[in-house]
Amino acid sequence: QNPNSIWSTAVGLDVWPAYLAMLEKLEGNVESILEDAVCRGCSPKHLDTRTAARMFVGGGYTVGLMQCANVDSNDVDRFVVQLAHAVMGVSERFEPAR
């Protein structure tokens, strides 16, 4: 069975193409920001910006699920910070280029 038919049924067959286009645009925007971060030395040169952008957009779903499950807001905040660090390929000890 085609996975698009399963997901499009949940979202709505008429909305599915627009939803996919919106995700692609969002991932592209995030990828551009991450490429900028790499060029400025704020993220490592080896960062796979396309994969990182997909991780960031996917992480938004987790935040939504956490909020629906009434997870403590401090835990949600920690998740978002950790996600941002992971996506940018940095740790708290990362020293950006000067």
Secondary structure, 3 states (H helix, E strand, C coil): CCHHHHHHHHHCCCCHHHHHHHHHHHHHHHHHHHHHHHHCCCCCCCCCHHHHHHHHHHHHHHHHHHHHCCCCHHHHHHHHHHHHHHHHCCCCCCCCCC
